[in-house]
Amino acid sequence: MFFLLSKIIGFITLPSNAIAIVSGVGLCLLLMRWRRAGTGLLTVGIVSLLVFGYSPAGNVLLLTLSDRFPAWQYDGRDPDGIIVLGGAIDAEISAARGAVETNGSAERVIAALELARRFAKARIVYSSGTGNLIADSVAEAPIARQLLETFGISPERIVLESSSRTTDENARFTRKLVSPKPGERWLLVTSAYHMPRSVGVFRKAGFDVEPYPVDWRTRGWIDASMPFDRLSAGLACADTAVHEWVGLVAYWLAGRSDALFPGPRRQ
């Protein structure tokens, strides 16, 4: 039920979808001669489209998430394992074309390859099933294995978790799969904007991980004052940011995260 609700709520709360819904309802009301209500909703839709499409609002929301955890710094102690959360590979296109096809979050697999080369004894865990609600889909983790092995990563080091559909399941299923021992050091690789929610659910699952954020999407807070020059770019940024903020609130209310806005642990 949580998976179904998360998909439905996630769909209707994306700015691009919400704008389309509000504008569509407004148009219908106009056609039904409910002119005042219809005009009001259309106005809200148009103004929202301009705000989220061209203003830096999406960047402000995204930066607040992305800058929550700093870049990981090596302190001389090698990690025992590296967990990579899925979302970097387009599994359907990869399966259809017979080639590994990455998307805008490709930095996750690039970081996995770099870390695997750098820390030759660490296990590499790729956690991702399929989150497709409408139809049967292809799990991402087995395709990631192909990529890792192509770049020379030994199959014995690779651990696949291919059943998860949500970030919460990433955490719970991965912990059960690898059974981390006290004192082990595990890195968590995912997009910087996704890191707060990811760390929250891993902590809730009892799996102590060290954030290794990648895929920053912005140069820094200088972008908080820079408008977008393309409507589609602004909407895409706003969609990504709002999806994560809604996810943070939903996971916290459902008791699946250890905090509303997880951050670095105090030393």
N, C-alpha and C positions, 0 to 999 in steps of 0.2 A: 504493500500500500504506500509506503514512504517513497519508493521509486516512482510509482505512478503519479503521486501528488507532486513530487519534485519536478517531474517533467512538465506537468500541466501548469503549475505555478511559474516555473522557469520560462515557459513559452509566453504566457500572457503578460509577464512583467518586463520582458525585454522592451526597451524603448521603441525600437522599430516596429515590433508587433503591437504594442500598446497604442502607438500613434495610428497605425492602420486600423485597429479596432475602433478607436474613438472616432476617427474620421469617417469610417464606414457607417457607424451607427448614426453619426450626425447627418450624413447624406441620406440615409433611409428616413430619418425624421423629417428632413426637408421635403422629400418626395411624398411623405404622408401628410404634408402641410402643417407639421409641427415646427413652424419656422423659427420661433425663438430658441427652442431647445436645440434644433438642428444647427442653426447658425452658431450658437454658443459652443457646441461640441466641435464643429469644423474649425472654429477659431482656435480652440485649445489644441487641436491636432496640428494646425499649421504653425502656431507659435512653438509648440514642442518640437516639431520637425526642424525648425530653424535653430532653436536653442541647442538641441542635442547634435544636430548636423554640422553646425559651424562654430559654435562657441567651444572653449576649452573645458566645458563641464565634464566631459568624459575623461579627459586627461587628469583632472583634479581627483575624480573618484578613483581612477586607476592608480595614480601615484600614491595615494594614501594606503592602498593595498601593497603596491610593489615595494615601497620603501619601509615596510614594517620590519623586514628582516634584512640585515646587511649581507653583502657577499661573504661566502665562507672563506676563512683564512686557515691555511695549513699551519699546525703548531708542532709538527715533527712526529706526531703519532698517526700511523696509517689506519684507515677505516677497515673494519672487518667485512662490511657489506655496503652496497650502494643500491638504493631503491629508486627506480625510475617510474614515475606515474605516467600512464598512457595519455594520449591526446596529441601526439606528434606525428602519427602515421594515419593516413587515410586508408583504412583496412579494405573498404569496398573497392576502391579504385585499384589498390595494390593487387587484390585477388583477381579482379577482372582483367588487368593488364599484365599480370605475371611479373610485376616489378614493384619494388618498395617505393611508395610515393608518400613523401612527407608533406606537412602543411605548415601553417604559420608558427607552430610551436616546435619546429624541428630542432631548436636548441636543446631540447630535452635529450634527444638521442645523440646529438653531437657531444653533449656533456658526458653522457654515459660512455661513449667511446673514448673520450679523453681520460676520464677517471679510470676506466678499465685498463688502459695502457699505463697510466701513472701508478696505479696501485695494483700490481700484478697478482696479489694473493686475495684480493677482495672478491666476494661473491657479487654477482650482478643480478638483481631481481627486477624484472619488468612486470609491472602490475597493470593490467588492462584487459577487460573482457569486451563487452559491447554494450553501449548505452542506448541503442536504437529501440524506441518504444513502439514504432508502427509495424516494423517487419523484422524478420530474422536477419541478423547481420553477421559479419565476420569478426571474430575476436582479433584484437590487435597484437597481443603478446606473441603468438607464434610467428607473426610476420617480423616482429622486432628481433626474434631469435635469428632469423635468416640474415638480417642486417648485421647483427653483432658477429655472427660466425663469418660472414663475408669479409669483415675487417680483422679477422684473425683472433677473435675472442674464443678461448677454449670452451667447448660445449659443457665441460664439467663445472665450469664457473657460473653458468647461466641457470637461473631459476625463473620459471614462468608462473605467474598467477593470472589465469585467463578467465576467471569466473565473475570478477567484480564488474558492477554497472555504475557505481557511484564512488565518490571519494571516501565515504564512510566504509564501504565494502573493500576498497583498496587497503585501508588500514587494518580492518579486522581479519580479512582473508590472508594478507601478507604476514601478519603477526603469527597466525596459526600455522602458516606454511613454513616459515623459517625458524620459529621458536627462538627468538633472540635470548642470549645468555647474559646474566649480569656482568657488567664491565665491558661488553662488546660495544663497538662504535659503528653506528649505521648512519650513512648520509641519505637524505631525502632530496631527490632531484625533481623539481617541477617548476612551472612558470612562476615568476616572482609574484604576480598578482594572485595566484592560486595558493601561495604558500601559507598565508594565515589560516585558511580553512583546512588545509591539509595537515598542518602541525596540530591544530586543535583536535582533529579526529584521531590522529595517531596517538596523541597524549591520552585521549579518552580511552583508546583501546589498550593502553598500558604499554605502548611501544615508544621508548625514548629515542628520538631521532634528531640529527643535526641538520638544519635547513641548508640546502645548497640551491639557492634561487638562480634561475636563468630566464631567458626570454623576457627581458625587461620592458620592451615596447615603447619606452620613452627615454629621453636624454636625462631627465631629472626635472626638478621643479621649475626650470625655465620654460618647460612646455605647458605649465599651468596658466601662462599668459598668452599662449600662442593659439589663435583660432585655426580651424581646419580650412583648407582650400577646396575640399571636396566633401559634399554632403555624405556620400557613402562612407568615407573614412571616419568622419565624426560619429556617425551612427554605429559603425562597427566597434569603435572604441567604447562608446557608451553602453552598447549591448554587453560587451565583455565585462566591464566594470560593474554594471547593475546586476548581472547574473551572479557575480561573486558576492556582492553585498547581500543580495536576497538569500544566497546560499548560506552565508555566515549567520544571518538571523534565523533562518529555518533550522539549521543544524543545532544551534544553541537552544532554541525553543523545544526541539525534539529530544534534547539531552544527548546529542551525538557528538558534541564538541565540549572541550573543557572550559571554554570561555567564549564570550560574544565576539571578541576581537583578539585572538591569540597573538602574543608577541614573544620576544626573546625572554628566556628565563632570567631572573635577577641572580647575579653572582653573589 
